[in-house]
Amino acid sequence: MSAYGFAHLRSRRNHSDVIEYLERIQSTLDPFAGRFIIHGPPAEVLEGTWPGSMVLIEFPSLAEARAWYDSPAYRAILSLRTDHIDGDVLLIEGVGGNYDPAERARTLRTAAAAAGRAGQSAT
């Protein structure tokens, strides 16, 4: 199942280190079949606020995403970005092609009902 590296970059600076990071990152992604899906264009904010920009990188699996992030090649360039850009980075597994939000709702409803029954019996 596909997984994603997601970054919310709150501040961006075009420092020479950041430019070098951009020049080198793809070679760190290639061994793990990582590819950019979104890379920092301004977003059209429809609800709430969104300070900054986003980056989304797709990997074949969560294991590949973790292996990339922990790889010596990526670790060697990581500070080129983190020294100059504030943000949050996370890895997350995708839901797959057969994802059904209604099934997710049923699961949540069942869990909530069971928790309610457990809370009633505890009183």
Salt bridges, closest charged atoms under 4 A:
ASP17 OD2 - HIS15 ND1 3.89
ASP17 OD2 - HIS84 NE2 2.93
GLU20 OE2 - ARG24 NH1 2.79
GLU58 OE1 - ARG35 NH2 2.80
ASP70 OD1 - ARG75 NH2 3.49
ASP88 OD2 - ARG10 NH1 2.42
ASP100 OD2 - ARG106 NH2 3.74
GLU103 OE1 - ARG106 NH2 2.90
